[in-house]
Amino acid sequence: MNSLIKSLEIFAINKDEETFDNNIDNIMSNLKLNEEEEEENDPDYEWELLKSEYSKIRYICQLLNHYHYILPPKFFNLLKIFTDSLDKTTNIYISLIDEDIDQDEELSYYYKKIKKNFTESLKCENNVHKIELLLKGYDLLVPIVEDFRKEKYYDIVDPEFEERHNPKRLKTS
């Protein structure tokens, strides 16, 4: 996912479709070689995974919504691979929500909205819309987890990266 984001950022600046296409090929071939091991039943790992996925989903949505560039079909093939991996996690979150949905009346309303967004994302064929639905669900889920863990989620954005990719700077270039 990080490689995809980096390629997307570079493409947003230089609009070099051939390089972007080659980067996607490299990412797809590396996906098969670098499958991550999952640490089951570790709340700290699950929280780190949730924060990481949330940051990546937020960032991809921001890039897609800000730059409005035409992306090659290979990008969407790769995006599908990533959304498929998110679908696995989404199914887990839905099953956890199903267990808790009626146990806490105060949170029941939010759980239902999260479940609705996650369920719709699983049914969605358009991966850009799927990412947007996931973002809506994560926007509700993360504050609930923050409250339970008594720990704040922060997007970590490198200031140098932020400056280099500042939309105002890109418009003047």
N, C-alpha and C positions, 0 to 999 in steps of 0.2 A: 504494500500500500504506500509506503514512504517513497519508493522508487516511482510509482505512478504519479504521486503528487509532485515530486521534483521534476519529472518529465513534463507534466502539465504546466508547471510554473515557467519552465524554460520555453515551452511552446507559446505560452501567453505573451512572452516578450519578443521572441525572434520569429515566430510564425513559420518556422522551417519544418514543413510537413515530412520531408524525407528523414530528417534526424529524429523527429518524434515517432515516426513509423518504426525506425530501427530500434529506438528505445523500448517501444512496446514489445517488439519481438524479443528483445533481451529479457525483459521483465517476465514475459510469458514462459520463456524457456527456463528461467531461474525459479519460477513458481513451483515447478515440478521437483526441483532439487532441494528447495528450502522450506519444507513444511515444518511449521512450529509445533513443538510438543505442548500439549495442554496440561496444566497443573489443575487437577480436579479438586473440588471442595476446599480450596484455599481462598478465604474471603479477601485477603490482601491481593492475591493474583487477580481474582474476579473484579475487584475495584479498579486495579490498574488497567485491566482489559477494557472495562466499561469506559474509563476516562480516555484511553487511547482511541477506542472506536469512536467515541463521541467527538473528540478533537478532529479526527480524520474526516468524519462525516460533515462536521461543521465547515471544515476547511474546503472540502470538495464542493459543497453547496455554495460557499462564498465565491470560489473561483468560477464555477459554472454560471452563477447568477450575475457576476460582475463583468466578466469579459465577453460573454455571448459570442464566442468564436465557433466556427464550424470545425468539428472534430472528425477525424477519419474513423471509418467503421471498426478498425482494429482497437481503437480506444474503447469503444463501447463493448467489444468482446472482452477486453481486459476488465472493464468496469463490471461486467456481468460475473466474472470469476470472483471479484471482490464482494459483490453483493450476495453471491451464493454463499460465501463464507460467513457473511453477516447474517444470512438467513438461518444458519445453524444456531448462532447465538440468540437470534430473535426468537426462535422456537423454544429455547431454554427459558428465556425471559417470560414468554407467554405462559409456560407451564408453571413457573414460580408465581406469576401473578394470579393464575387460576387457583393456586393453593391459598393465597392470601386475600383474594378479592372480597370475600364475605366476612373475613375475620376482623377487619378494621373498617368500621363505618365511615370514619373520617377520611380515610384514604380510598375508599371504594370508588368514589367518583373519578379520581385521578387514575386509578388502576384500570377502570373501564375505558377511559380515553386512551391510555397507553396501549392497552390491548387492542383497541380498535385500530390505532395507527399501525401497530406492529402486524396485525392480521392483514390489513389492507396492503402493507408493504410486501408481505409474502405472496399475495395474489397478483401483485402488480408486475406487468411485463416490461414496462418502461423503467429502465434502471435509474434514470435521472429522477423520475417521479418517486421511485422506490427510496432513493436516498433522501428526498424531501420528506417522505412519510416517516422514515426512520428518525430523521432529525426532530420532527414533531414529538415522536414518542420519547426520544432521549431527552428532549427539552423538559419533559415532565418527570421522567424517571430519575435523572441525575440529582435534582434537588431533594427528592425523597431519600435517595441513598445517602446523600450528603448529611441529611438530618439524622438518619439512623447511625451513621458512622461518626457523626460530629466532626466531620472533616470537609473542607471546602475543595471543590474542583476548580482548577485554574487552567486556562489555555496557556500553554507555554509557547510563546512566539519569540524567536530570536530577533532582537532589535535590528541587527544588521540585515537580516532577511526581510523584516518588515519595511525597512527603509528602501531596500533594493526593489521591492515589489509594491511600493506605494502607488496606488492607482493614479494619484495626481501627478507623480513623477512620470509614470508611463504615458500619460496623455501628452506631456510636453516633449517627450523624446521623439 
